[in-house]
Amino acid sequence: MKKQLTENEQEVLLGILEKRFEKNKNRHEGLDWSKIEAKLKSNPEKLWSLEQMESTEGEPDVVGYDKNTDEYLFVDCVAESPKGRRSICYDHEALEKRKEHKPANSAINMAEEMGIEILNEEQYKDLQKLGKFDMKTSSWILTPSEIRKFGGAIFSDFRYNTVFVYHNGADSYYAARGFRGLLRV
C-alpha cells in the first residue's frame, strides 16, 4: 500500500487542516500554524496518516505540543466517534476469537494500519476538556494488559456532563462504537 500522498493531495489536506486549526483556536492556544505546516511537509508519512484519519471522518486537529519530544499532537476531534471506524472489536485477538458475525476489523489493527495510536484513558479525558465528544457514541481506548488478559477491553463516552470509562468483552462491537486516534508529528 502506498503511504504517501501526491503533491495535490497534500495541498488539499493541508488546506483542510489549516481551516480547522483556525476555526478551533481553543484547542491549541499559542501554537503557530506555519511551524506545524513546515513540520508536516517534512514528514510526508505523517500527512498520509492524517489523510487516513480525515478519510474515516475523524476530523483531526492539533490539540497540543510535546516540548520533550518536539512533536505536535493531532487527535480526532469529530463530535462523535469517527464513522469510518465503527462496528469494530478491540484487537486482532478478539477478532480471531469470534467464530461468527465477525466485524470487518479491530481498533488496534486499524490504528496500526493508519500509523496512529489509539487514545489512552488520560488522553481521552484531556480531549474532553476541549469540547464535548462522544455524547451519542463511544470510543475504544487503550486497555491495560491486566484487563485485556481476562478478555476485556475498555471504552469511554461523555454523558451527564461526565467522562465515563466502561468495560466490555474485547470481541464485542457496536454500530455506535469506534475509536479516536493520536498522531505525533
ChimeraX attribute file (.defattr): number of C-alpha atoms within 10 A of each C-alpha:
attribute: neighborCount
match mode: 1-to-1
recipient: residues
	/A:1	4
	/A:2	6
	/A:3	14
	/A:4	16
	/A:5	17
	/A:6	10
	/A:7	10
	/A:8	9
	/A:9	14
	/A:10	18
	/A:11	13
	/A:12	12
	/A:13	18
	/A:14	18
	/A:15	13
	/A:16	15
	/A:17	21
	/A:18	17
	/A:19	12
	/A:20	16
	/A:21	20
	/A:22	12
	/A:23	10
	/A:24	15
	/A:25	13
	/A:26	12
	/A:27	19
	/A:28	19
	/A:29	11
	/A:30	10
	/A:31	16
	/A:32	10
	/A:33	15
	/A:34	10
	/A:35	11
	/A:36	16
	/A:37	15
	/A:38	10
	/A:39	16
	/A:40	19
	/A:41	15
	/A:42	11
	/A:43	13
	/A:44	17
	/A:45	17
	/A:46	22
	/A:47	23
	/A:48	22
	/A:49	21
	/A:50	30
	/A:51	25
	/A:52	21
	/A:53	27
	/A:54	20
	/A:55	13
	/A:56	15
	/A:57	18
	/A:58	25
	/A:59	20
	/A:60	25
	/A:61	26
	/A:62	27
	/A:63	23
	/A:64	17
	/A:65	18
	/A:66	11
	/A:67	8
	/A:68	6
	/A:69	9
	/A:70	10
	/A:71	15
	/A:72	22
	/A:73	17
	/A:74	21
	/A:75	27
	/A:76	27
	/A:77	26
	/A:78	18
	/A:79	15
	/A:80	23
	/A:81	26
	/A:82	27
	/A:83	18
	/A:84	15
	/A:85	24
	/A:86	25
	/A:87	21
	/A:88	28
	/A:89	30
	/A:90	31
	/A:91	19
	/A:92	16
	/A:93	14
	/A:94	21
	/A:95	22
	/A:96	13
	/A:97	11
	/A:98	13
	/A:99	7
	/A:100	7
	/A:101	6
	/A:102	18
	/A:103	16
	/A:104	11
	/A:105	20
	/A:106	27
	/A:107	28
	/A:108	22
	/A:109	16
	/A:110	21
	/A:111	23
	/A:112	11
	/A:113	12
	/A:114	19
	/A:115	20
	/A:116	22
	/A:117	20
	/A:118	23
	/A:119	24
	/A:120	20
	/A:121	20
	/A:122	11
	/A:123	16
	/A:124	25
	/A:125	18
	/A:126	12
	/A:127	18
	/A:128	18
	/A:129	11
	/A:130	14
	/A:131	12
	/A:132	18
	/A:133	24
	/A:134	23
	/A:135	16
	/A:136	13
	/A:137	22
	/A:138	26
	/A:139	28
	/A:140	34
	/A:141	27
	/A:142	22
	/A:143	20
	/A:144	13
	/A:145	11
	/A:146	10
	/A:147	13
	/A:148	17
	/A:149	10
	/A:150	10
	/A:151	14
	/A:152	19
	/A:153	26
	/A:154	21
	/A:155	24
	/A:156	23
	/A:157	24
	/A:158	19
	/A:159	14
	/A:160	7
	/A:161	9
	/A:162	12
	/A:163	19
	/A:164	14
	/A:165	17
	/A:166	13
	/A:167	13
	/A:168	15
	/A:169	15
	/A:170	26
	/A:171	22
	/A:172	18
	/A:173	21
	/A:174	13
	/A:175	12
	/A:176	18
	/A:177	26
	/A:178	27
	/A:179	33
	/A:180	28
	/A:181	28
	/A:182	25
	/A:183	25
	/A:184	18
	/A:185	21
